[in-house]
């Protein structure tokens, strides 16, 4: 067996599924990083309750 921990070797299908899962995970992380708004560009949100009270 190839496993260093004494576990049975994963089947070919499990290996393919694990590789696809890892690829999808990397794509999601890359997309999230691309769409991330830098902290410097954000502002503190003001609760709209204060805004409503100011209205007549």
mmCIF file of the N, C-alpha and C atoms, coordinates in Angstrom:
data_MODEL
# 
_entry.id   MODEL 
# 
loop_
_atom_site.group_PDB 
_atom_site.id 
_atom_site.type_symbol 
_atom_site.label_atom_id 
_atom_site.label_alt_id 
_atom_site.label_comp_id 
_atom_site.label_asym_id 
_atom_site.label_entity_id 
_atom_site.label_seq_id 
_atom_site.pdbx_PDB_ins_code 
_atom_site.Cartn_x 
_atom_site.Cartn_y 
_atom_site.Cartn_z 
_atom_site.occupancy 
_atom_site.B_iso_or_equiv 
_atom_site.pdbx_formal_charge 
_atom_site.auth_seq_id 
_atom_site.auth_comp_id 
_atom_site.auth_asym_id 
_atom_site.auth_atom_id 
_atom_site.pdbx_PDB_model_num 
ATOM 1   N N  . UNK A 1 1  ? 0.832   -1.191 0.000  1.00 0.00 ? 1  UNK A N  1 
ATOM 2   C CA . UNK A 1 1  ? 0.000   0.000  0.000  1.00 0.00 ? 1  UNK A CA 1 
ATOM 3   C C  . UNK A 1 1  ? 0.867   1.242  0.000  1.00 0.00 ? 1  UNK A C  1 
ATOM 4   N N  . UNK A 1 2  ? 0.359   2.275  -0.654 1.00 0.00 ? 2  UNK A N  1 
ATOM 5   C CA . UNK A 1 2  ? 1.070   3.539  -0.737 1.00 0.00 ? 2  UNK A CA 1 
ATOM 6   C C  . UNK A 1 2  ? 0.878   4.406  0.495  1.00 0.00 ? 2  UNK A C  1 
ATOM 7   N N  . UNK A 1 3  ? -0.190  4.187  1.219  1.00 0.00 ? 3  UNK A N  1 
ATOM 8   C CA . UNK A 1 3  ? -0.556  5.051  2.333  1.00 0.00 ? 3  UNK A CA 1 
ATOM 9   C C  . UNK A 1 3  ? 0.462   4.953  3.465  1.00 0.00 ? 3  UNK A C  1 
ATOM 10  N N  . UNK A 1 4  ? 0.832   6.117  3.995  1.00 0.00 ? 4  UNK A N  1 
ATOM 11  C CA . UNK A 1 4  ? 1.796   6.140  5.092  1.00 0.00 ? 4  UNK A CA 1 
ATOM 12  C C  . UNK A 1 4  ? 1.122   5.988  6.435  1.00 0.00 ? 4  UNK A C  1 
ATOM 13  N N  . UNK A 1 5  ? -0.205  6.182  6.489  1.00 0.00 ? 5  UNK A N  1 
ATOM 14  C CA . UNK A 1 5  ? -0.922  6.111  7.754  1.00 0.00 ? 5  UNK A CA 1 
ATOM 15  C C  . UNK A 1 5  ? -1.669  4.791  7.912  1.00 0.00 ? 5  UNK A C  1 
ATOM 16  N N  . UNK A 1 6  ? -1.484  3.852  7.008  1.00 0.00 ? 6  UNK A N  1 
ATOM 17  C CA . UNK A 1 6  ? -2.131  2.560  7.119  1.00 0.00 ? 6  UNK A CA 1 
ATOM 18  C C  . UNK A 1 6  ? -3.569  2.558  6.638  1.00 0.00 ? 6  UNK A C  1 
ATOM 19  N N  . UNK A 1 7  ? -4.016  3.645  5.995  1.00 0.00 ? 7  UNK A N  1 
ATOM 20  C CA . UNK A 1 7  ? -5.367  3.700  5.463  1.00 0.00 ? 7  UNK A CA 1 
ATOM 21  C C  . UNK A 1 7  ? -5.388  3.081  4.072  1.00 0.00 ? 7  UNK A C  1 
ATOM 22  N N  . UNK A 1 8  ? -6.524  2.512  3.678  1.00 0.00 ? 8  UNK A N  1 
ATOM 23  C CA . UNK A 1 8  ? -6.601  1.951  2.332  1.00 0.00 ? 8  UNK A CA 1 
ATOM 24  C C  . UNK A 1 8  ? -6.481  3.060  1.281  1.00 0.00 ? 8  UNK A C  1 
ATOM 25  N N  . UNK A 1 9  ? -5.919  2.737  0.134  1.00 0.00 ? 9  UNK A N  1 
ATOM 26  C CA . UNK A 1 9  ? -5.744  3.697  -0.936 1.00 0.00 ? 9  UNK A CA 1 
ATOM 27  C C  . UNK A 1 9  ? -7.104  4.060  -1.519 1.00 0.00 ? 9  UNK A C  1 
ATOM 28  N N  . UNK A 1 10 ? -7.312  5.328  -1.811 1.00 0.00 ? 10 UNK A N  1 
ATOM 29  C CA . UNK A 1 10 ? -8.578  5.793  -2.381 1.00 0.00 ? 10 UNK A CA 1 
ATOM 30  C C  . UNK A 1 10 ? -8.722  5.269  -3.800 1.00 0.00 ? 10 UNK A C  1 
ATOM 31  N N  . UNK A 1 11 ? -9.944  4.963  -4.175 1.00 0.00 ? 11 UNK A N  1 
ATOM 32  C CA . UNK A 1 11 ? -10.194 4.490  -5.529 1.00 0.00 ? 11 UNK A CA 1 
ATOM 33  C C  . UNK A 1 11 ? -9.957  5.621  -6.521 1.00 0.00 ? 11 UNK A C  1 
ATOM 34  N N  . UNK A 1 12 ? -9.861  5.261  -7.779 1.00 0.00 ? 12 UNK A N  1 
ATOM 35  C CA . UNK A 1 12 ? -9.618  6.262  -8.826 1.00 0.00 ? 12 UNK A CA 1 
ATOM 36  C C  . UNK A 1 12 ? -10.741 7.307  -8.835 1.00 0.00 ? 12 UNK A C  1 
ATOM 37  N N  . UNK A 1 13 ? -11.983 6.865  -8.679 1.00 0.00 ? 13 UNK A N  1 
ATOM 38  C CA . UNK A 1 13 ? -13.117 7.790  -8.649 1.00 0.00 ? 13 UNK A CA 1 
ATOM 39  C C  . UNK A 1 13 ? -13.024 8.766  -7.497 1.00 0.00 ? 13 UNK A C  1 
ATOM 40  N N  . UNK A 1 14 ? -12.606 8.281  -6.333 1.00 0.00 ? 14 UNK A N  1 
ATOM 41  C CA . UNK A 1 14 ? -12.451 9.158  -5.167 1.00 0.00 ? 14 UNK A CA 1 
ATOM 42  C C  . UNK A 1 14 ? -11.326 10.158 -5.387 1.00 0.00 ? 14 UNK A C  1 
ATOM 43  N N  . UNK A 1 15 ? -10.268 9.717  -6.045 1.00 0.00 ? 15 UNK A N  1 
ATOM 44  C CA . UNK A 1 15 ? -9.150  10.621 -6.338 1.00 0.00 ? 15 UNK A CA 1 
ATOM 45  C C  . UNK A 1 15 ? -9.593  11.728 -7.290 1.00 0.00 ? 15 UNK A C  1 
ATOM 46  N N  . UNK A 1 16 ? -10.369 11.351 -8.314 1.00 0.00 ? 16 UNK A N  1 
ATOM 47  C CA . UNK A 1 16 ? -10.865 12.338 -9.275 1.00 0.00 ? 16 UNK A CA 1 
ATOM 48  C C  . UNK A 1 16 ? -11.797 13.314 -8.576 1.00 0.00 ? 16 UNK A C  1 
ATOM 49  N N  . UNK A 1 17 ? -12.684 12.788 -7.737 1.00 0.00 ? 17 UNK A N  1 
ATOM 50  C CA . UNK A 1 17 ? -13.627 13.644 -7.014 1.00 0.00 ? 17 UNK A CA 1 
ATOM 51  C C  . UNK A 1 17 ? -12.884 14.607 -6.089 1.00 0.00 ? 17 UNK A C  1 
ATOM 52  N N  . UNK A 1 18 ? -11.863 14.122 -5.410 1.00 0.00 ? 18 UNK A N  1 
ATOM 53  C CA . UNK A 1 18 ? -11.082 14.976 -4.520 1.00 0.00 ? 18 UNK A CA 1 
ATOM 54  C C  . UNK A 1 18 ? -10.362 16.069 -5.318 1.00 0.00 ? 18 UNK A C  1 
ATOM 55  N N  . UNK A 1 19 ? -9.837  15.717 -6.492 1.00 0.00 ? 19 UNK A N  1 
ATOM 56  C CA . UNK A 1 19 ? -9.149  16.702 -7.328 1.00 0.00 ? 19 UNK A CA 1 
ATOM 57  C C  . UNK A 1 19 ? -10.135 17.761 -7.823 1.00 0.00 ? 19 UNK A C  1 
ATOM 58  N N  . UNK A 1 20 ? -11.334 17.336 -8.232 1.00 0.00 ? 20 UNK A N  1 
ATOM 59  C CA . UNK A 1 20 ? -12.352 18.285 -8.687 1.00 0.00 ? 20 UNK A CA 1 
ATOM 60  C C  . UNK A 1 20 ? -12.790 19.198 -7.540 1.00 0.00 ? 20 UNK A C  1 
ATOM 61  N N  . UNK A 1 21 ? -12.929 18.623 -6.350 1.00 0.00 ? 21 UNK A N  1 
ATOM 62  C CA . UNK A 1 21 ? -13.315 19.401 -5.170 1.00 0.00 ? 21 UNK A CA 1 
ATOM 63  C C  . UNK A 1 21 ? -12.262 20.467 -4.862 1.00 0.00 ? 21 UNK A C  1 
ATOM 64  N N  . UNK A 1 22 ? -11.004 20.085 -4.922 1.00 0.00 ? 22 UNK A N  1 
ATOM 65  C CA . UNK A 1 22 ? -9.914  21.019 -4.653 1.00 0.00 ? 22 UNK A CA 1 
ATOM 66  C C  . UNK A 1 22 ? -9.870  22.111 -5.715 1.00 0.00 ? 22 UNK A C  1 
ATOM 67  N N  . UNK A 1 23 ? -10.086 21.747 -6.986 1.00 0.00 ? 23 UNK A N  1 
ATOM 68  C CA . UNK A 1 23 ? -10.088 22.739 -8.065 1.00 0.00 ? 23 UNK A CA 1 
ATOM 69  C C  . UNK A 1 23 ? -11.236 23.728 -7.875 1.00 0.00 ? 23 UNK A C  1 
ATOM 70  N N  . UNK A 1 24 ? -12.407 23.231 -7.504 1.00 0.00 ? 24 UNK A N  1 
ATOM 71  C CA . UNK A 1 24 ? -13.557 24.107 -7.265 1.00 0.00 ? 24 UNK A CA 1 
ATOM 72  C C  . UNK A 1 24 ? -13.284 25.035 -6.086 1.00 0.00 ? 24 UNK A C  1 
ATOM 73  N N  . UNK A 1 25 ? -12.674 24.501 -5.035 1.00 0.00 ? 25 UNK A N  1 
ATOM 74  C CA . UNK A 1 25 ? -12.336 25.303 -3.860 1.00 0.00 ? 25 UNK A CA 1 
ATOM 75  C C  . UNK A 1 25 ? -11.388 26.435 -4.234 1.00 0.00 ? 25 UNK A C  1 
ATOM 76  N N  . UNK A 1 26 ? -10.382 26.111 -5.055 1.00 0.00 ? 26 UNK A N  1 
ATOM 77  C CA . UNK A 1 26 ? -9.421  27.132 -5.479 1.00 0.00 ? 26 UNK A CA 1 
ATOM 78  C C  . UNK A 1 26 ? -10.090 28.197 -6.348 1.00 0.00 ? 26 UNK A C  1 
ATOM 79  N N  . UNK A 1 27 ? -11.019 27.773 -7.233 1.00 0.00 ? 27 UNK A N  1 
ATOM 80  C CA . UNK A 1 27 ? -11.735 28.738 -8.064 1.00 0.00 ? 27 UNK A CA 1 
ATOM 81  C C  . UNK A 1 27 ? -12.571 29.683 -7.207 1.00 0.00 ? 27 UNK A C  1 
ATOM 82  N N  . UNK A 1 28 ? -13.274 29.140 -6.210 1.00 0.00 ? 28 UNK A N  1 
ATOM 83  C CA . UNK A 1 28 ? -14.094 29.966 -5.330 1.00 0.00 ? 28 UNK A CA 1 
ATOM 84  C C  . UNK A 1 28 ? -13.243 30.950 -4.536 1.00 0.00 ? 28 UNK A C  1 
ATOM 85  N N  . UNK A 1 29 ? -12.112 30.496 -4.029 1.00 0.00 ? 29 UNK A N  1 
ATOM 86  C CA . UNK A 1 29 ? -11.228 31.387 -3.281 1.00 0.00 ? 29 UNK A CA 1 
ATOM 87  C C  . UNK A 1 29 ? -10.667 32.488 -4.177 1.00 0.00 ? 29 UNK A C  1 
ATOM 88  N N  . UNK A 1 30 ? -10.312 32.135 -5.419 1.00 0.00 ? 30 UNK A N  1 
ATOM 89  C CA . UNK A 1 30 ? -9.786  33.132 -6.356 1.00 0.00 ? 30 UNK A CA 1 
ATOM 90  C C  . UNK A 1 30 ? -10.865 34.153 -6.699 1.00 0.00 ? 30 UNK A C  1 
ATOM 91  N N  . UNK A 1 31 ? -12.097 33.693 -6.914 1.00 0.00 ? 31 UNK A N  1 
ATOM 92  C CA . UNK A 1 31 ? -13.201 34.602 -7.226 1.00 0.00 ? 31 UNK A CA 1 
ATOM 93  C C  . UNK A 1 31 ? -13.490 35.521 -6.035 1.00 0.00 ? 31 UNK A C  1 
ATOM 94  N N  . UNK A 1 32 ? -13.497 34.973 -4.836 1.00 0.00 ? 32 UNK A N  1 
ATOM 95  C CA . UNK A 1 32 ? -13.763 35.781 -3.641 1.00 0.00 ? 32 UNK A CA 1 
ATOM 96  C C  . UNK A 1 32 ? -12.684 36.835 -3.455 1.00 0.00 ? 32 UNK A C  1 
ATOM 97  N N  . UNK A 1 33 ? -11.435 36.473 -3.705 1.00 0.00 ? 33 UNK A N  1 
ATOM 98  C CA . UNK A 1 33 ? -10.341 37.429 -3.565 1.00 0.00 ? 33 UNK A CA 1 
ATOM 99  C C  . UNK A 1 33 ? -10.454 38.525 -4.619 1.00 0.00 ? 33 UNK A C  1 
ATOM 100 N N  . UNK A 1 34 ? -10.869 38.142 -5.835 1.00 0.00 ? 34 UNK A N  1 
ATOM 101 C CA . UNK A 1 34 ? -11.017 39.114 -6.910 1.00 0.00 ? 34 UNK A CA 1 
ATOM 102 C C  . UNK A 1 34 ? -12.136 40.105 -6.609 1.00 0.00 ? 34 UNK A C  1 
ATOM 103 N N  . UNK A 1 35 ? -13.214 39.637 -5.995 1.00 0.00 ? 35 UNK A N  1 
ATOM 104 C CA . UNK A 1 35 ? -14.372 40.488 -5.714 1.00 0.00 ? 35 UNK A CA 1 
ATOM 105 C C  . UNK A 1 35 ? -14.285 41.193 -4.360 1.00 0.00 ? 35 UNK A C  1 
ATOM 106 N N  . UNK A 1 36 ? -13.253 40.894 -3.594 1.00 0.00 ? 36 UNK A N  1 
ATOM 107 C CA . UNK A 1 36 ? -13.104 41.477 -2.264 1.00 0.00 ? 36 UNK A CA 1 
ATOM 108 C C  . UNK A 1 36 ? -12.908 42.987 -2.356 1.00 0.00 ? 36 UNK A C  1 
ATOM 109 N N  . UNK A 1 37 ? -13.581 43.706 -1.483 1.00 0.00 ? 37 UNK A N  1 
ATOM 110 C CA . UNK A 1 37 ? -13.442 45.162 -1.431 1.00 0.00 ? 37 UNK A CA 1 
ATOM 111 C C  . UNK A 1 37 ? -12.376 45.480 -0.381 1.00 0.00 ? 37 UNK A C  1 
ATOM 112 N N  . UNK A 1 38 ? -11.337 46.207 -0.766 1.00 0.00 ? 38 UNK A N  1 
ATOM 113 C CA . UNK A 1 38 ? -10.295 46.552 0.209  1.00 0.00 ? 38 UNK A CA 1 
ATOM 114 C C  . UNK A 1 38 ? -10.877 47.333 1.381  1.00 0.00 ? 38 UNK A C  1 
ATOM 115 N N  . UNK A 1 39 ? -10.336 47.121 2.544  1.00 0.00 ? 39 UNK A N  1 
ATOM 116 C CA . UNK A 1 39 ? -10.810 47.770 3.756  1.00 0.00 ? 39 UNK A CA 1 
ATOM 117 C C  . UNK A 1 39 ? -10.787 49.289 3.617  1.00 0.00 ? 39 UNK A C  1 
ATOM 118 N N  . UNK A 1 40 ? -9.790  49.807 2.931  1.00 0.00 ? 40 UNK A N  1 
ATOM 119 C CA . UNK A 1 40 ? -9.664  51.249 2.779  1.00 0.00 ? 40 UNK A CA 1 
ATOM 120 C C  . UNK A 1 40 ? -10.848 51.848 2.009  1.00 0.00 ? 40 UNK A C  1 
ATOM 121 N N  . UNK A 1 41 ? -11.509 51.043 1.183  1.00 0.00 ? 41 UNK A N  1 
ATOM 122 C CA . UNK A 1 41 ? -12.599 51.557 0.355  1.00 0.00 ? 41 UNK A CA 1 
ATOM 123 C C  . UNK A 1 41 ? -13.970 51.397 1.011  1.00 0.00 ? 41 UNK A C  1 
ATOM 124 N N  . UNK A 1 42 ? -14.025 50.874 2.199  1.00 0.00 ? 42 UNK A N  1 
ATOM 125 C CA . UNK A 1 42 ? -15.306 50.680 2.869  1.00 0.00 ? 42 UNK A CA 1 
ATOM 126 C C  . UNK A 1 42 ? -15.556 51.802 3.862  1.00 0.00 ? 42 UNK A C  1 
ATOM 127 N N  . UNK A 1 43 ? -16.816 52.024 4.166  1.00 0.00 ? 43 UNK A N  1 
ATOM 128 C CA . UNK A 1 43 ? -17.172 53.018 5.175  1.00 0.00 ? 43 UNK A CA 1 
ATOM 129 C C  . UNK A 1 43 ? -18.054 52.340 6.206  1.00 0.00 ? 43 UNK A C  1 
ATOM 130 N N  . UNK A 1 44 ? -18.149 52.956 7.348  1.00 0.00 ? 44 UNK A N  1 
ATOM 131 C CA . UNK A 1 44 ? -18.982 52.411 8.412  1.00 0.00 ? 44 UNK A CA 1 
ATOM 132 C C  . UNK A 1 44 ? -20.441 52.672 8.072  1.00 0.00 ? 44 UNK A C  1 
ATOM 133 N N  . UNK A 1 45 ? -21.245 51.657 8.165  1.00 0.00 ? 45 UNK A N  1 
ATOM 134 C CA . UNK A 1 45 ? -22.666 51.799 7.866  1.00 0.00 ? 45 UNK A CA 1 
ATOM 135 C C  . UNK A 1 45 ? -23.363 52.538 9.002  1.00 0.00 ? 45 UNK A C  1 
ATOM 136 N N  . UNK A 1 46 ? -24.269 53.414 8.643  1.00 0.00 ? 46 UNK A N  1 
ATOM 137 C CA . UNK A 1 46 ? -25.058 54.143 9.626  1.00 0.00 ? 46 UNK A CA 1 
ATOM 138 C C  . UNK A 1 46 ? -26.426 53.478 9.691  1.00 0.00 ? 46 UNK A C  1 
ATOM 139 N N  . UNK A 1 47 ? -26.892 53.113 10.871 1.00 0.00 ? 47 UNK A N  1 
ATOM 140 C CA . UNK A 1 47 ? -28.215 52.488 10.974 1.00 0.00 ? 47 UNK A CA 1 
ATOM 141 C C  . UNK A 1 47 ? -29.284 53.401 10.406 1.00 0.00 ? 47 UNK A C  1 
ATOM 142 N N  . UNK A 1 48 ? -30.189 52.832 9.620  1.00 0.00 ? 48 UNK A N  1 
ATOM 143 C CA . UNK A 1 48 ? -31.195 53.672 8.987  1.00 0.00 ? 48 UNK A CA 1 
ATOM 144 C C  . UNK A 1 48 ? -32.248 54.159 9.975  1.00 0.00 ? 48 UNK A C  1 
ATOM 145 N N  . UNK A 1 49 ? -32.268 53.652 11.205 1.00 0.00 ? 49 UNK A N  1 
ATOM 146 C CA . UNK A 1 49 ? -33.207 54.157 12.215 1.00 0.00 ? 49 UNK A CA 1 
ATOM 147 C C  . UNK A 1 49 ? -32.970 55.642 12.482 1.00 0.00 ? 49 UNK A C  1 
ATOM 148 N N  . UNK A 1 50 ? -31.718 56.037 12.568 1.00 0.00 ? 50 UNK A N  1 
ATOM 149 C CA . UNK A 1 50 ? -31.403 57.443 12.789 1.00 0.00 ? 50 UNK A CA 1 
ATOM 150 C C  . UNK A 1 50 ? -31.882 58.277 11.609 1.00 0.00 ? 50 UNK A C  1 
ATOM 151 N N  . UNK A 1 51 ? -31.731 57.767 10.424 1.00 0.00 ? 51 UNK A N  1 
ATOM 152 C CA . UNK A 1 51 ? -32.160 58.469 9.230  1.00 0.00 ? 51 UNK A CA 1 
ATOM 153 C C  . UNK A 1 51 ? -33.682 58.649 9.239  1.00 0.00 ? 51 UNK A C  1 
ATOM 154 N N  . UNK A 1 52 ? -34.405 57.603 9.630  1.00 0.00 ? 52 UNK A N  1 
ATOM 155 C CA . UNK A 1 52 ? -35.869 57.676 9.659  1.00 0.00 ? 52 UNK A CA 1 
ATOM 156 C C  . UNK A 1 52 ? -36.352 58.693 10.692 1.00 0.00 ? 52 UNK A C  1 
ATOM 157 N N  . UNK A 1 53 ? -35.696 58.760 11.841 1.00 0.00 ? 53 UNK A N  1 
ATOM 158 C CA . UNK A 1 53 ? -36.105 59.715 12.882 1.00 0.00 ? 53 UNK A CA 1 
ATOM 159 C C  . UNK A 1 53 ? -35.955 61.153 12.397 1.00 0.00 ? 53 UNK A C  1 
ATOM 160 N N  . UNK A 1 54 ? -34.994 61.413 11.546 1.00 0.00 ? 54 UNK A N  1 
ATOM 161 C CA . UNK A 1 54 ? -34.760 62.751 11.065 1.00 0.00 ? 54 UNK A CA 1 
ATOM 162 C C  . UNK A 1 54 ? -35.826 63.182 10.063 1.00 0.00 ? 54 UNK A C  1 
ATOM 163 N N  . UNK A 1 55 ? -36.561 62.246 9.523  1.00 0.00 ? 55 UNK A N  1 
ATOM 164 C CA . UNK A 1 55 ? -37.598 62.570 8.552  1.00 0.00 ? 55 UNK A CA 1 
ATOM 165 C C  . UNK A 1 55 ? -38.858 63.090 9.251  1.00 0.00 ? 55 UNK A C  1 
ATOM 166 N N  . UNK A 1 56 ? -39.533 64.106 8.679  1.00 0.00 ? 56 UNK A N  1 
ATOM 167 C CA . UNK A 1 56 ? -40.748 64.640 9.299  1.00 0.00 ? 56 UNK A CA 1 
ATOM 168 C C  . UNK A 1 56 ? -41.919 63.690 9.181  1.00 0.00 ? 56 UNK A C  1 
# 
